Amino acid sequence: MFIFFTSQISELKHLKLRQRQQTVAQALALLSPVNTILLKIIKLCFIFPVFFILNVFEGWLLVPFLLLVGLSYPLITTPIEIMFAKKHLSQVLTTNTEH
C-alpha cells in the first residue's frame, strides 16, 4: 500500500505536520549513499518521461501543463520518499524523544 501523506504513518500520527515532515527528512538523511542514489534515480525515472511529453507543447500552451506537472510532482515523489524513510523512522523517533 502506498502512503501518500505522512499522516497515514501510524508511528507519526501523534506529531504535528511540521514535525512529521522533519522526522521524514531526518530519516531520509540517515539513508546510506547507495539508497540515496537509488531514491534519486527512481524519482528521476518518474519525472523523466514527463519532460518528453512536455516537449510536444510550445508557447503559452506549455504553461498549464508545467503548472500541472509542478503541482503533481510531490504527489508522485512523496510516497517513494516515505517508503525509503520508513526504515529509519523508529531510529529518528527514539533520538528525538531522548532530547
mmCIF file as gemmi writes it, N, C-alpha and C atoms, coordinates in Angstrom:
data_model
loop_
_atom_site.group_PDB
_atom_site.id
_atom_site.type_symbol
_atom_site.label_atom_id
_atom_site.label_alt_id
_atom_site.label_comp_id
_atom_site.label_asym_id
_atom_site.label_entity_id
_atom_site.label_seq_id
_atom_site.pdbx_PDB_ins_code
_atom_site.Cartn_x
_atom_site.Cartn_y
_atom_site.Cartn_z
_atom_site.occupancy
_atom_site.B_iso_or_equiv
_atom_site.pdbx_formal_charge
_atom_site.auth_seq_id
_atom_site.auth_asym_id
_atom_site.pdbx_PDB_model_num
ATOM 1 N N . MET Axp A 1 ? 0.835 -1.183 0 1 0 ? 1 A 1
ATOM 2 C CA . MET Axp A 1 ? 0 0 0 1 0 ? 1 A 1
ATOM 3 C C . MET Axp A 1 ? 0.881 1.246 0 1 0 ? 1 A 1
ATOM 4 N N . PHE Axp A 2 ? 0.587 2.15 -0.89 1 0 ? 2 A 1
ATOM 5 C CA . PHE Axp A 2 ? 1.33 3.402 -0.944 1 0 ? 2 A 1
ATOM 6 C C . PHE Axp A 2 ? 0.789 4.367 0.094 1 0 ? 2 A 1
ATOM 7 N N . ILE Axp A 3 ? 1.692 5.058 0.725 1 0 ? 3 A 1
ATOM 8 C CA . ILE Axp A 3 ? 1.334 6.081 1.697 1 0 ? 3 A 1
ATOM 9 C C . ILE Axp A 3 ? 1.593 7.427 1.033 1 0 ? 3 A 1
ATOM 10 N N . PHE Axp A 4 ? 0.544 8.193 0.841 1 0 ? 4 A 1
ATOM 11 C CA . PHE Axp A 4 ? 0.671 9.461 0.143 1 0 ? 4 A 1
ATOM 12 C C . PHE Axp A 4 ? 0.931 10.636 1.078 1 0 ? 4 A 1
ATOM 13 N N . PHE Axp A 5 ? 0.551 10.498 2.34 1 0 ? 5 A 1
ATOM 14 C CA . PHE Axp A 5 ? 0.714 11.59 3.288 1 0 ? 5 A 1
ATOM 15 C C . PHE Axp A 5 ? 1.367 11.061 4.554 1 0 ? 5 A 1
ATOM 16 N N . THR Axp A 6 ? 2.138 11.913 5.222 1 0 ? 6 A 1
ATOM 17 C CA . THR Axp A 6 ? 2.792 11.482 6.454 1 0 ? 6 A 1
ATOM 18 C C . THR Axp A 6 ? 1.785 11.204 7.567 1 0 ? 6 A 1
ATOM 19 N N . SER Axp A 7 ? 0.59 11.735 7.455 1 0 ? 7 A 1
ATOM 20 C CA . SER Axp A 7 ? -0.438 11.472 8.464 1 0 ? 7 A 1
ATOM 21 C C . SER Axp A 7 ? -0.942 10.031 8.399 1 0 ? 7 A 1
ATOM 22 N N . GLN Axp A 8 ? -0.637 9.313 7.342 1 0 ? 8 A 1
ATOM 23 C CA . GLN Axp A 8 ? -1.048 7.922 7.214 1 0 ? 8 A 1
ATOM 24 C C . GLN Axp A 8 ? -0.075 6.953 7.878 1 0 ? 8 A 1
ATOM 25 N N . ILE Axp A 9 ? 1.05 7.438 8.352 1 0 ? 9 A 1
ATOM 26 C CA . ILE Axp A 9 ? 2.032 6.595 9.03 1 0 ? 9 A 1
ATOM 27 C C . ILE Axp A 9 ? 1.651 6.521 10.501 1 0 ? 9 A 1
ATOM 28 N N . SER Axp A 10 ? 1.421 5.321 10.986 1 0 ? 10 A 1
ATOM 29 C CA . SER Axp A 10 ? 0.919 5.158 12.348 1 0 ? 10 A 1
ATOM 30 C C . SER Axp A 10 ? 1.911 5.661 13.399 1 0 ? 10 A 1
ATOM 31 N N . GLU Axp A 11 ? 3.214 5.52 13.148 1 0 ? 11 A 1
ATOM 32 C CA . GLU Axp A 11 ? 4.209 5.979 14.113 1 0 ? 11 A 1
ATOM 33 C C . GLU Axp A 11 ? 4.239 7.5 14.256 1 0 ? 11 A 1
ATOM 34 N N . LEU Axp A 12 ? 3.742 8.204 13.254 1 0 ? 12 A 1
ATOM 35 C CA . LEU Axp A 12 ? 3.822 9.664 13.248 1 0 ? 12 A 1
ATOM 36 C C . LEU Axp A 12 ? 2.491 10.356 13.515 1 0 ? 12 A 1
ATOM 37 N N . LYS Axp A 13 ? 1.461 9.599 13.794 1 0 ? 13 A 1
ATOM 38 C CA . LYS Axp A 13 ? 0.135 10.202 13.96 1 0 ? 13 A 1
ATOM 39 C C . LYS Axp A 13 ? 0.071 11.198 15.112 1 0 ? 13 A 1
ATOM 40 N N . HIS Axp A 14 ? 0.887 11.007 16.139 1 0 ? 14 A 1
ATOM 41 C CA . HIS Axp A 14 ? 0.842 11.889 17.306 1 0 ? 14 A 1
ATOM 42 C C . HIS Axp A 14 ? 1.567 13.22 17.072 1 0 ? 14 A 1
ATOM 43 N N . LEU Axp A 15 ? 2.266 13.352 15.969 1 0 ? 15 A 1
ATOM 44 C CA . LEU Axp A 15 ? 3.03 14.561 15.684 1 0 ? 15 A 1
ATOM 45 C C . LEU Axp A 15 ? 2.236 15.532 14.81 1 0 ? 15 A 1
ATOM 46 N N . LYS Axp A 16 ? 2.618 16.796 14.886 1 0 ? 16 A 1
ATOM 47 C CA . LYS Axp A 16 ? 2.026 17.807 14.008 1 0 ? 16 A 1
ATOM 48 C C . LYS Axp A 16 ? 2.666 17.704 12.635 1 0 ? 16 A 1
ATOM 49 N N . LEU Axp A 17 ? 2.083 18.388 11.662 1 0 ? 17 A 1
ATOM 50 C CA . LEU Axp A 17 ? 2.531 18.286 10.276 1 0 ? 17 A 1
ATOM 51 C C . LEU Axp A 17 ? 4.007 18.635 10.123 1 0 ? 17 A 1
ATOM 52 N N . ARG Axp A 18 ? 4.444 19.762 10.658 1 0 ? 18 A 1
ATOM 53 C CA . ARG Axp A 18 ? 5.834 20.181 10.517 1 0 ? 18 A 1
ATOM 54 C C . ARG Axp A 18 ? 6.774 19.164 11.174 1 0 ? 18 A 1
ATOM 55 N N . GLN Axp A 19 ? 6.366 18.62 12.317 1 0 ? 19 A 1
ATOM 56 C CA . GLN Axp A 19 ? 7.193 17.618 12.992 1 0 ? 19 A 1
ATOM 57 C C . GLN Axp A 19 ? 7.27 16.325 12.185 1 0 ? 19 A 1
ATOM 58 N N . ARG Axp A 20 ? 6.172 15.944 11.546 1 0 ? 20 A 1
ATOM 59 C CA . ARG Axp A 20 ? 6.194 14.744 10.694 1 0 ? 20 A 1
ATOM 60 C C . ARG Axp A 20 ? 7.124 14.943 9.513 1 0 ? 20 A 1
ATOM 61 N N . GLN Axp A 21 ? 7.063 16.113 8.905 1 0 ? 21 A 1
ATOM 62 C CA . GLN Axp A 21 ? 7.938 16.411 7.769 1 0 ? 21 A 1
ATOM 63 C C . GLN Axp A 21 ? 9.401 16.407 8.192 1 0 ? 21 A 1
ATOM 64 N N . GLN Axp A 22 ? 9.708 16.966 9.346 1 0 ? 22 A 1
ATOM 65 C CA . GLN Axp A 22 ? 11.077 16.977 9.838 1 0 ? 22 A 1
ATOM 66 C C . GLN Axp A 22 ? 11.561 15.565 10.151 1 0 ? 22 A 1
ATOM 67 N N . THR Axp A 23 ? 10.679 14.748 10.698 1 0 ? 23 A 1
ATOM 68 C CA . THR Axp A 23 ? 11.044 13.368 11.028 1 0 ? 23 A 1
ATOM 69 C C . THR Axp A 23 ? 11.353 12.578 9.766 1 0 ? 23 A 1
ATOM 70 N N . VAL Axp A 24 ? 10.541 12.736 8.739 1 0 ? 24 A 1
ATOM 71 C CA . VAL Axp A 24 ? 10.799 12.051 7.471 1 0 ? 24 A 1
ATOM 72 C C . VAL Axp A 24 ? 12.093 12.56 6.841 1 0 ? 24 A 1
ATOM 73 N N . ALA Axp A 25 ? 12.333 13.869 6.918 1 0 ? 25 A 1
ATOM 74 C CA . ALA Axp A 25 ? 13.57 14.427 6.37 1 0 ? 25 A 1
ATOM 75 C C . ALA Axp A 25 ? 14.789 13.892 7.121 1 0 ? 25 A 1
ATOM 76 N N . GLN Axp A 26 ? 14.685 13.757 8.429 1 0 ? 26 A 1
ATOM 77 C CA . GLN Axp A 26 ? 15.791 13.201 9.212 1 0 ? 26 A 1
ATOM 78 C C . GLN Axp A 26 ? 16.011 11.726 8.878 1 0 ? 26 A 1
ATOM 79 N N . ALA Axp A 27 ? 14.929 11.004 8.665 1 0 ? 27 A 1
ATOM 80 C CA . ALA Axp A 27 ? 15.057 9.595 8.289 1 0 ? 27 A 1
ATOM 81 C C . ALA Axp A 27 ? 15.695 9.457 6.912 1 0 ? 27 A 1
ATOM 82 N N . LEU Axp A 28 ? 15.351 10.343 6.001 1 0 ? 28 A 1
ATOM 83 C CA . LEU Axp A 28 ? 15.975 10.32 4.674 1 0 ? 28 A 1
ATOM 84 C C . LEU Axp A 28 ? 17.456 10.673 4.754 1 0 ? 28 A 1
ATOM 85 N N . ALA Axp A 29 ? 17.823 11.514 5.718 1 0 ? 29 A 1
ATOM 86 C CA . ALA Axp A 29 ? 19.233 11.875 5.883 1 0 ? 29 A 1
ATOM 87 C C . ALA Axp A 29 ? 20.053 10.69 6.388 1 0 ? 29 A 1
ATOM 88 N N . LEU Axp A 30 ? 19.389 9.729 7.009 1 0 ? 30 A 1
ATOM 89 C CA . LEU Axp A 30 ? 20.091 8.551 7.524 1 0 ? 30 A 1
ATOM 90 C C . LEU Axp A 30 ? 20.282 7.453 6.478 1 0 ? 30 A 1
ATOM 91 N N . LEU Axp A 31 ? 19.75 7.663 5.283 1 0 ? 31 A 1
ATOM 92 C CA . LEU Axp A 31 ? 19.9 6.653 4.236 1 0 ? 31 A 1
ATOM 93 C C . LEU Axp A 31 ? 21.362 6.488 3.858 1 0 ? 31 A 1
ATOM 94 N N . SER Axp A 32 ? 21.701 5.282 3.5 1 0 ? 32 A 1
ATOM 95 C CA . SER Axp A 32 ? 23.056 5.04 3.012 1 0 ? 32 A 1
ATOM 96 C C . SER Axp A 32 ? 23.223 5.726 1.661 1 0 ? 32 A 1
ATOM 97 N N . PRO Axp A 33 ? 24.453 5.987 1.254 1 0 ? 33 A 1
ATOM 98 C CA . PRO Axp A 33 ? 24.664 6.636 -0.048 1 0 ? 33 A 1
ATOM 99 C C . PRO Axp A 33 ? 24.06 5.848 -1.208 1 0 ? 33 A 1
ATOM 100 N N . VAL Axp A 34 ? 24.115 4.535 -1.132 1 0 ? 34 A 1
ATOM 101 C CA . VAL Axp A 34 ? 23.54 3.714 -2.203 1 0 ? 34 A 1
ATOM 102 C C . VAL Axp A 34 ? 22.03 3.904 -2.268 1 0 ? 34 A 1
ATOM 103 N N . ASN Axp A 35 ? 21.373 3.909 -1.099 1 0 ? 35 A 1
ATOM 104 C CA . ASN Axp A 35 ? 19.921 4.109 -1.084 1 0 ? 35 A 1
ATOM 105 C C . ASN Axp A 35 ? 19.545 5.52 -1.506 1 0 ? 35 A 1
ATOM 106 N N . THR Axp A 36 ? 20.371 6.493 -1.157 1 0 ? 36 A 1
ATOM 107 C CA . THR Axp A 36 ? 20.1 7.87 -1.572 1 0 ? 36 A 1
ATOM 108 C C . THR Axp A 36 ? 20.163 7.994 -3.09 1 0 ? 36 A 1
ATOM 109 N N . ILE Axp A 37 ? 21.183 7.398 -3.682 1 0 ? 37 A 1
ATOM 110 C CA . ILE Axp A 37 ? 21.305 7.431 -5.136 1 0 ? 37 A 1
ATOM 111 C C . ILE Axp A 37 ? 20.151 6.683 -5.781 1 0 ? 37 A 1
ATOM 112 N N . LEU Axp A 38 ? 19.793 5.534 -5.215 1 0 ? 38 A 1
ATOM 113 C CA . LEU Axp A 38 ? 18.666 4.766 -5.744 1 0 ? 38 A 1
ATOM 114 C C . LEU Axp A 38 ? 17.371 5.558 -5.673 1 0 ? 38 A 1
ATOM 115 N N . LEU Axp A 39 ? 17.143 6.25 -4.574 1 0 ? 39 A 1
ATOM 116 C CA . LEU Axp A 39 ? 15.952 7.085 -4.429 1 0 ? 39 A 1
ATOM 117 C C . LEU Axp A 39 ? 15.922 8.173 -5.495 1 0 ? 39 A 1
ATOM 118 N N . LYS Axp A 40 ? 17.048 8.814 -5.727 1 0 ? 40 A 1
ATOM 119 C CA . LYS Axp A 40 ? 17.091 9.886 -6.721 1 0 ? 40 A 1
ATOM 120 C C . LYS Axp A 40 ? 16.901 9.346 -8.137 1 0 ? 40 A 1
ATOM 121 N N . ILE Axp A 41 ? 17.431 8.167 -8.402 1 0 ? 41 A 1
ATOM 122 C CA . ILE Axp A 41 ? 17.243 7.563 -9.725 1 0 ? 41 A 1
ATOM 123 C C . ILE Axp A 41 ? 15.784 7.186 -9.944 1 0 ? 41 A 1
ATOM 124 N N . ILE Axp A 42 ? 15.139 6.648 -8.92 1 0 ? 42 A 1
ATOM 125 C CA . ILE Axp A 42 ? 13.721 6.291 -9.047 1 0 ? 42 A 1
ATOM 126 C C . ILE Axp A 42 ? 12.878 7.536 -9.281 1 0 ? 42 A 1
ATOM 127 N N . LYS Axp A 43 ? 13.14 8.603 -8.534 1 0 ? 43 A 1
ATOM 128 C CA . LYS Axp A 43 ? 12.4 9.849 -8.728 1 0 ? 43 A 1
ATOM 129 C C . LYS Axp A 43 ? 12.636 10.405 -10.129 1 0 ? 43 A 1
ATOM 130 N N . LEU Axp A 44 ? 13.864 10.298 -10.612 1 0 ? 44 A 1
ATOM 131 C CA . LEU Axp A 44 ? 14.189 10.759 -11.955 1 0 ? 44 A 1
ATOM 132 C C . LEU Axp A 44 ? 13.461 9.938 -13.013 1 0 ? 44 A 1
ATOM 133 N N . CYS Axp A 45 ? 13.342 8.634 -12.794 1 0 ? 45 A 1
ATOM 134 C CA . CYS Axp A 45 ? 12.628 7.768 -13.754 1 0 ? 45 A 1
ATOM 135 C C . CYS Axp A 45 ? 11.147 8.123 -13.841 1 0 ? 45 A 1
ATOM 136 N N . PHE Axp A 46 ? 10.582 8.627 -12.747 1 0 ? 46 A 1
ATOM 137 C CA . PHE Axp A 46 ? 9.178 9.028 -12.784 1 0 ? 46 A 1
ATOM 138 C C . PHE Axp A 46 ? 8.981 10.371 -13.475 1 0 ? 46 A 1
ATOM 139 N N . ILE Axp A 47 ? 9.937 11.284 -13.32 1 0 ? 47 A 1
ATOM 140 C CA . ILE Axp A 47 ? 9.759 12.621 -13.874 1 0 ? 47 A 1
ATOM 141 C C . ILE Axp A 47 ? 10.306 12.738 -15.299 1 0 ? 47 A 1
ATOM 142 N N . PHE Axp A 48 ? 11.263 11.892 -15.671 1 0 ? 48 A 1
ATOM 143 C CA . PHE Axp A 48 ? 11.913 11.977 -16.974 1 0 ? 48 A 1
ATOM 144 C C . PHE Axp A 48 ? 10.931 11.862 -18.146 1 0 ? 48 A 1
ATOM 145 N N . PRO Axp A 49 ? 9.988 10.903 -18.157 1 0 ? 49 A 1
ATOM 146 C CA . PRO Axp A 49 ? 9.041 10.83 -19.289 1 0 ? 49 A 1
ATOM 147 C C . PRO Axp A 49 ? 8.154 12.067 -19.425 1 0 ? 49 A 1
ATOM 148 N N . VAL Axp A 50 ? 7.926 12.751 -18.32 1 0 ? 50 A 1
ATOM 149 C CA . VAL Axp A 50 ? 7.087 13.947 -18.36 1 0 ? 50 A 1
ATOM 150 C C . VAL Axp A 50 ? 7.746 15.023 -19.222 1 0 ? 50 A 1
ATOM 151 N N . PHE Axp A 51 ? 9.062 15.131 -19.151 1 0 ? 51 A 1
ATOM 152 C CA . PHE Axp A 51 ? 9.754 16.136 -19.952 1 0 ? 51 A 1
ATOM 153 C C . PHE Axp A 51 ? 9.66 15.831 -21.446 1 0 ? 51 A 1
ATOM 154 N N . PHE Axp A 52 ? 9.65 14.564 -21.788 1 0 ? 52 A 1
ATOM 155 C CA . PHE Axp A 52 ? 9.452 14.213 -23.196 1 0 ? 52 A 1
ATOM 156 C C . PHE Axp A 52 ? 8.044 14.576 -23.66 1 0 ? 52 A 1
ATOM 157 N N . ILE Axp A 53 ? 7.074 14.376 -22.808 1 0 ? 53 A 1
ATOM 158 C CA . ILE Axp A 53 ? 5.694 14.733 -23.15 1 0 ? 53 A 1
ATOM 159 C C . ILE Axp A 53 ? 5.563 16.25 -23.283 1 0 ? 53 A 1
ATOM 160 N N . LEU Axp A 54 ? 6.214 16.99 -22.364 1 0 ? 54 A 1
ATOM 161 C CA . LEU Axp A 54 ? 6.136 18.455 -22.408 1 0 ? 54 A 1
ATOM 162 C C . LEU Axp A 54 ? 6.851 19.038 -23.624 1 0 ? 54 A 1
ATOM 163 N N . ASN Axp A 55 ? 7.73 18.297 -24.212 1 0 ? 55 A 1
ATOM 164 C CA . ASN Axp A 55 ? 8.459 18.749 -25.394 1 0 ? 55 A 1
ATOM 165 C C . ASN Axp A 55 ? 7.524 18.952 -26.598 1 0 ? 55 A 1
ATOM 166 N N . VAL Axp A 56 ? 6.359 18.32 -26.564 1 0 ? 56 A 1
ATOM 167 C CA . VAL Axp A 56 ? 5.387 18.414 -27.662 1 0 ? 56 A 1
ATOM 168 C C . VAL Axp A 56 ? 4.735 19.795 -27.696 1 0 ? 56 A 1
ATOM 169 N N . PHE Axp A 57 ? 4.535 20.393 -26.519 1 0 ? 57 A 1
ATOM 170 C CA . PHE Axp A 57 ? 3.815 21.662 -26.432 1 0 ? 57 A 1
ATOM 171 C C . PHE Axp A 57 ? 4.767 22.838 -26.603 1 0 ? 57 A 1
ATOM 172 N N . GLU Axp A 58 ? 4.247 23.908 -27.194 1 0 ? 58 A 1
ATOM 173 C CA . GLU Axp A 58 ? 5.051 25.101 -27.425 1 0 ? 58 A 1
ATOM 174 C C . GLU Axp A 58 ? 4.28 26.343 -26.982 1 0 ? 58 A 1
ATOM 175 N N . GLY Axp A 59 ? 5.02 27.389 -26.669 1 0 ? 59 A 1
ATOM 176 C CA . GLY Axp A 59 ? 4.427 28.687 -26.35 1 0 ? 59 A 1
ATOM 177 C C . GLY Axp A 59 ? 3.611 28.661 -25.077 1 0 ? 59 A 1
ATOM 178 N N . TRP Axp A 60 ? 2.529 29.431 -25.109 1 0 ? 60 A 1
ATOM 179 C CA . TRP Axp A 60 ? 1.675 29.567 -23.935 1 0 ? 60 A 1
ATOM 180 C C . TRP Axp A 60 ? 0.903 28.305 -23.609 1 0 ? 60 A 1
ATOM 181 N N . LEU Axp A 61 ? 0.784 27.415 -24.56 1 0 ? 61 A 1
ATOM 182 C CA . LEU Axp A 61 ? 0.101 26.142 -24.303 1 0 ? 61 A 1
ATOM 183 C C . LEU Axp A 61 ? 0.888 25.295 -23.306 1 0 ? 61 A 1
ATOM 184 N N . LEU Axp A 62 ? 2.154 25.546 -23.179 1 0 ? 62 A 1
ATOM 185 C CA . LEU Axp A 62 ? 3.013 24.796 -22.269 1 0 ? 62 A 1
ATOM 186 C C . LEU Axp A 62 ? 2.769 25.17 -20.805 1 0 ? 62 A 1
ATOM 187 N N . VAL Axp A 63 ? 2.347 26.392 -20.535 1 0 ? 63 A 1
ATOM 188 C CA . VAL Axp A 63 ? 2.211 26.895 -19.167 1 0 ? 63 A 1
ATOM 189 C C . VAL Axp A 63 ? 1.258 26.059 -18.315 1 0 ? 63 A 1
ATOM 190 N N . PRO Axp A 64 ? 0.032 25.745 -18.775 1 0 ? 64 A 1
ATOM 191 C CA . PRO Axp A 64 ? -0.843 24.94 -17.916 1 0 ? 64 A 1
ATOM 192 C C . PRO Axp A 64 ? -0.269 23.556 -17.618 1 0 ? 64 A 1
ATOM 193 N N . PHE Axp A 65 ? 0.42 22.982 -18.584 1 0 ? 65 A 1
ATOM 194 C CA . PHE Axp A 65 ? 0.996 21.662 -18.359 1 0 ? 65 A 1
ATOM 195 C C . PHE Axp A 65 ? 2.168 21.724 -17.384 1 0 ? 65 A 1
ATOM 196 N N . LEU Axp A 66 ? 2.943 22.804 -17.445 1 0 ? 66 A 1
ATOM 197 C CA . LEU Axp A 66 ? 4.019 22.987 -16.473 1 0 ? 66 A 1
ATOM 198 C C . LEU Axp A 66 ? 3.469 23.15 -15.06 1 0 ? 66 A 1
ATOM 199 N N . LEU Axp A 67 ? 2.385 23.893 -14.936 1 0 ? 67 A 1
ATOM 200 C CA . LEU Axp A 67 ? 1.745 24.045 -13.625 1 0 ? 67 A 1
ATOM 201 C C . LEU Axp A 67 ? 1.219 22.708 -13.12 1 0 ? 67 A 1
ATOM 202 N N . LEU Axp A 68 ? 0.611 21.953 -13.987 1 0 ? 68 A 1
ATOM 203 C CA . LEU Axp A 68 ? 0.087 20.641 -13.605 1 0 ? 68 A 1
ATOM 204 C C . LEU Axp A 68 ? 1.204 19.706 -13.152 1 0 ? 68 A 1
ATOM 205 N N . VAL Axp A 69 ? 2.281 19.689 -13.889 1 0 ? 69 A 1
ATOM 206 C CA . VAL Axp A 69 ? 3.42 18.84 -13.528 1 0 ? 69 A 1
ATOM 207 C C . VAL Axp A 69 ? 4.047 19.322 -12.229 1 0 ? 69 A 1
ATOM 208 N N . GLY Axp A 70 ? 4.201 20.612 -12.076 1 0 ? 70 A 1
ATOM 209 C CA . GLY Axp A 70 ? 4.792 21.158 -10.857 1 0 ? 70 A 1
ATOM 210 C C . GLY Axp A 70 ? 3.978 20.858 -9.618 1 0 ? 70 A 1
ATOM 211 N N . LEU Axp A 71 ? 2.668 20.894 -9.752 1 0 ? 71 A 1
ATOM 212 C CA . LEU Axp A 71 ? 1.799 20.604 -8.607 1 0 ? 71 A 1
ATOM 213 C C . LEU Axp A 71 ? 1.688 19.115 -8.319 1 0 ? 71 A 1
ATOM 214 N N . SER Axp A 72 ? 1.81 18.282 -9.344 1 0 ? 72 A 1
ATOM 215 C CA . SER Axp A 72 ? 1.666 16.844 -9.133 1 0 ? 72 A 1
ATOM 216 C C . SER Axp A 72 ? 2.976 16.156 -8.764 1 0 ? 72 A 1
ATOM 217 N N . TYR Axp A 73 ? 4.101 16.828 -8.937 1 0 ? 73 A 1
ATOM 218 C CA . TYR Axp A 73 ? 5.393 16.226 -8.628 1 0 ? 73 A 1
ATOM 219 C C . TYR Axp A 73 ? 5.484 15.731 -7.177 1 0 ? 73 A 1
ATOM 220 N N . PRO Axp A 74 ? 5.064 16.519 -6.179 1 0 ? 74 A 1
ATOM 221 C CA . PRO Axp A 74 ? 5.111 15.995 -4.809 1 0 ? 74 A 1
ATOM 222 C C . PRO Axp A 74 ? 4.188 14.794 -4.592 1 0 ? 74 A 1
ATOM 223 N N . LEU Axp A 75 ? 3.07 14.758 -5.296 1 0 ? 75 A 1
ATOM 224 C CA . LEU Axp A 75 ? 2.172 13.612 -5.157 1 0 ? 75 A 1
ATOM 225 C C . LEU Axp A 75 ? 2.797 12.328 -5.689 1 0 ? 75 A 1
ATOM 226 N N . ILE Axp A 76 ? 3.705 12.463 -6.634 1 0 ? 76 A 1
ATOM 227 C CA . ILE Axp A 76 ? 4.376 11.303 -7.204 1 0 ? 76 A 1
ATOM 228 C C . ILE Axp A 76 ? 5.571 10.891 -6.357 1 0 ? 76 A 1
ATOM 229 N N . THR Axp A 77 ? 6.335 11.855 -5.888 1 0 ? 77 A 1
ATOM 230 C CA . THR Axp A 77 ? 7.59 11.532 -5.209 1 0 ? 77 A 1
ATOM 231 C C . THR Axp A 77 ? 7.453 11.297 -3.707 1 0 ? 77 A 1
ATOM 232 N N . THR Axp A 78 ? 6.463 11.878 -3.059 1 0 ? 78 A 1
ATOM 233 C CA . THR Axp A 78 ? 6.324 11.717 -1.613 1 0 ? 78 A 1
ATOM 234 C C . THR Axp A 78 ? 6.138 10.262 -1.192 1 0 ? 78 A 1
ATOM 235 N N . PRO Axp A 79 ? 5.289 9.472 -1.851 1 0 ? 79 A 1
ATOM 236 C CA . PRO Axp A 79 ? 5.173 8.066 -1.442 1 0 ? 79 A 1
ATOM 237 C C . PRO Axp A 79 ? 6.485 7.295 -1.572 1 0 ? 79 A 1
ATOM 238 N N . ILE Axp A 80 ? 7.279 7.64 -2.557 1 0 ? 80 A 1
ATOM 239 C CA . ILE Axp A 80 ? 8.566 6.965 -2.741 1 0 ? 80 A 1
ATOM 240 C C . ILE Axp A 80 ? 9.512 7.344 -1.604 1 0 ? 80 A 1
ATOM 241 N N . GLU Axp A 81 ? 9.546 8.619 -1.264 1 0 ? 81 A 1
ATOM 242 C CA . GLU Axp A 81 ? 10.398 9.065 -0.168 1 0 ? 81 A 1
ATOM 243 C C . GLU Axp A 81 ? 9.977 8.439 1.15 1 0 ? 81 A 1
ATOM 244 N N . ILE Axp A 82 ? 8.686 8.357 1.389 1 0 ? 82 A 1
ATOM 245 C CA . ILE Axp A 82 ? 8.187 7.757 2.625 1 0 ? 82 A 1
ATOM 246 C C . ILE Axp A 82 ? 8.558 6.279 2.68 1 0 ? 82 A 1
ATOM 247 N N . MET Axp A 83 ? 8.471 5.594 1.561 1 0 ? 83 A 1
ATOM 248 C CA . MET Axp A 83 ? 8.819 4.177 1.514 1 0 ? 83 A 1
ATOM 249 C C . MET Axp A 83 ? 10.287 3.972 1.909 1 0 ? 83 A 1
ATOM 250 N N . PHE Axp A 84 ? 11.168 4.841 1.443 1 0 ? 84 A 1
ATOM 251 C CA . PHE Axp A 84 ? 12.578 4.737 1.795 1 0 ? 84 A 1
ATOM 252 C C . PHE Axp A 84 ? 12.828 5.168 3.242 1 0 ? 84 A 1
ATOM 253 N N . ALA Axp A 85 ? 12.087 6.151 3.73 1 0 ? 85 A 1
ATOM 254 C CA . ALA Axp A 85 ? 12.306 6.692 5.072 1 0 ? 85 A 1
ATOM 255 C C . ALA Axp A 85 ? 11.773 5.777 6.171 1 0 ? 85 A 1
ATOM 256 N N . LYS Axp A 86 ? 10.832 4.909 5.855 1 0 ? 86 A 1
ATOM 257 C CA . LYS Axp A 86 ? 10.203 4.077 6.881 1 0 ? 86 A 1
ATOM 258 C C . LYS Axp A 86 ? 11.211 3.199 7.611 1 0 ? 86 A 1
ATOM 259 N N . LYS Axp A 87 ? 12.311 2.844 6.96 1 0 ? 87 A 1
ATOM 260 C CA . LYS Axp A 87 ? 13.323 2.001 7.599 1 0 ? 87 A 1
ATOM 261 C C . LYS Axp A 87 ? 13.964 2.687 8.799 1 0 ? 87 A 1
ATOM 262 N N . HIS Axp A 88 ? 14.063 3.993 8.764 1 0 ? 88 A 1
ATOM 263 C CA . HIS Axp A 88 ? 14.788 4.731 9.795 1 0 ? 88 A 1
ATOM 264 C C . HIS Axp A 88 ? 13.877 5.557 10.705 1 0 ? 88 A 1
ATOM 265 N N . LEU Axp A 89 ? 12.57 5.45 10.542 1 0 ? 89 A 1
ATOM 266 C CA . LEU Axp A 89 ? 11.663 6.274 11.347 1 0 ? 89 A 1
ATOM 267 C C . LEU Axp A 89 ? 11.779 5.965 12.833 1 0 ? 89 A 1
ATOM 268 N N . SER Axp A 90 ? 11.839 4.703 13.194 1 0 ? 90 A 1
ATOM 269 C CA . SER Axp A 90 ? 11.911 4.358 14.618 1 0 ? 90 A 1
ATOM 270 C C . SER Axp A 90 ? 13.188 4.899 15.244 1 0 ? 90 A 1
ATOM 271 N N . GLN Axp A 91 ? 14.288 4.859 14.493 1 0 ? 91 A 1
ATOM 272 C CA . GLN Axp A 91 ? 15.56 5.388 14.995 1 0 ? 91 A 1
ATOM 273 C C . GLN Axp A 91 ? 15.458 6.894 15.206 1 0 ? 91 A 1
ATOM 274 N N . VAL Axp A 92 ? 14.858 7.595 14.281 1 0 ? 92 A 1
ATOM 275 C CA . VAL Axp A 92 ? 14.709 9.053 14.421 1 0 ? 92 A 1
ATOM 276 C C . VAL Axp A 92 ? 13.783 9.393 15.572 1 0 ? 92 A 1
ATOM 277 N N . LEU Axp A 93 ? 12.694 8.65 15.702 1 0 ? 93 A 1
ATOM 278 C CA . LEU Axp A 93 ? 11.745 8.929 16.786 1 0 ? 93 A 1
ATOM 279 C C . LEU Axp A 93 ? 12.369 8.7 18.163 1 0 ? 93 A 1
ATOM 280 N N . THR Axp A 94 ? 13.191 7.663 18.296 1 0 ? 94 A 1
ATOM 281 C CA . THR Axp A 94 ? 13.825 7.421 19.604 1 0 ? 94 A 1
ATOM 282 C C . THR Axp A 94 ? 14.862 8.487 19.906 1 0 ? 94 A 1
ATOM 283 N N . THR Axp A 95 ? 15.599 8.961 18.91 1 0 ? 95 A 1
ATOM 284 C CA . THR Axp A 95 ? 16.574 10.011 19.183 1 0 ? 95 A 1
ATOM 285 C C . THR Axp A 95 ? 15.892 11.347 19.474 1 0 ? 95 A 1
ATOM 286 N N . ASN Axp A 96 ? 14.737 11.585 18.854 1 0 ? 96 A 1
ATOM 287 C CA . ASN Axp A 96 ? 14.007 12.834 19.125 1 0 ? 96 A 1
ATOM 288 C C . ASN Axp A 96 ? 13.402 12.841 20.513 1 0 ? 96 A 1
ATOM 289 N N . THR Axp A 97 ? 12.966 11.696 21.014 1 0 ? 97 A 1
ATOM 290 C CA . THR Axp A 97 ? 12.359 11.645 22.354 1 0 ? 97 A 1
ATOM 291 C C . THR Axp A 97 ? 13.423 11.726 23.442 1 0 ? 97 A 1
ATOM 292 N N . GLU Axp A 98 ? 14.676 11.352 23.124 1 0 ? 98 A 1
ATOM 293 C CA . GLU Axp A 98 ? 15.741 11.427 24.114 1 0 ? 98 A 1
ATOM 294 C C . GLU Axp A 98 ? 16.157 12.868 24.369 1 0 ? 98 A 1
ATOM 295 N N . HIS Axp A 99 ? 15.989 13.746 23.386 1 0 ? 99 A 1
ATOM 296 C CA . HIS Axp A 99 ? 16.419 15.149 23.544 1 0 ? 99 A 1
ATOM 297 C C . HIS Axp A 99 ? 15.426 15.956 24.264 1 0 ? 99 A 1
